[in-house]
Amino acid sequence: MTHLRLAVAVLAALLIGGCTGAPANSPSPTSLVPPPTVTPSLTAEDQKLEDAKARVVLLWKTLDELLIDPSRSINELDPMVGGDALTSLQLMITQTEQAGEVQVGNSVVASQSAVTQGDTWLVTSCIDRSGATFVKSGTTVTPSPAPRLSHEDTLALVGGYLKVTVDKVLGPC
């Protein structure tokens, strides 16, 4: 079943080709994800930083939805994530599902900062998972050691689309 699901994910990724919103002033092909809201008072560079932060918030919302409802497709990550980050998240979700665990509650992006690094954007977020627990057969599974963890996400334009390409856990926040 896992191999079939992974094959479907790979096929969907090839067919979709990474449909996501792009930062302001970048190519913006038709997308499965609504385009970011442009704030007129921001410079083009500041808007790109806001777009990168919004993409990370959308990623956490989507992760929560996938962990809460195992019937959803892990392909929902494809528009937001690429490379090793996508592989790691797909593996984590698959292992959680195989263990018979589901998430109850949601994560909260408690704070964020973003900087430009050459052709990429670096977003640091404090993710509060204190309101999200894993349950197996009605019993709460031991939560992660720290309910608030700082994540550093590198985002890049991949085929003209803004995607998280690296996700690093920095430690408690």
Secondary structure, DSSP 8 states (H G I E B T S, - for coil): -HHHHHHHHHHHHHHH-------TTS-----SS------TTS-HHHHHHHHHHHHHHHHHHHHHHHHH-TTS-GGGGTTTB-HHHHHHHHHHHHHHHHTTEEEES--EEEEEEEEEETTEEEEEEEEE-TT-EEEETTEEE---S-SEEEEEEEEEEETTEEEEEEEEEEEE-
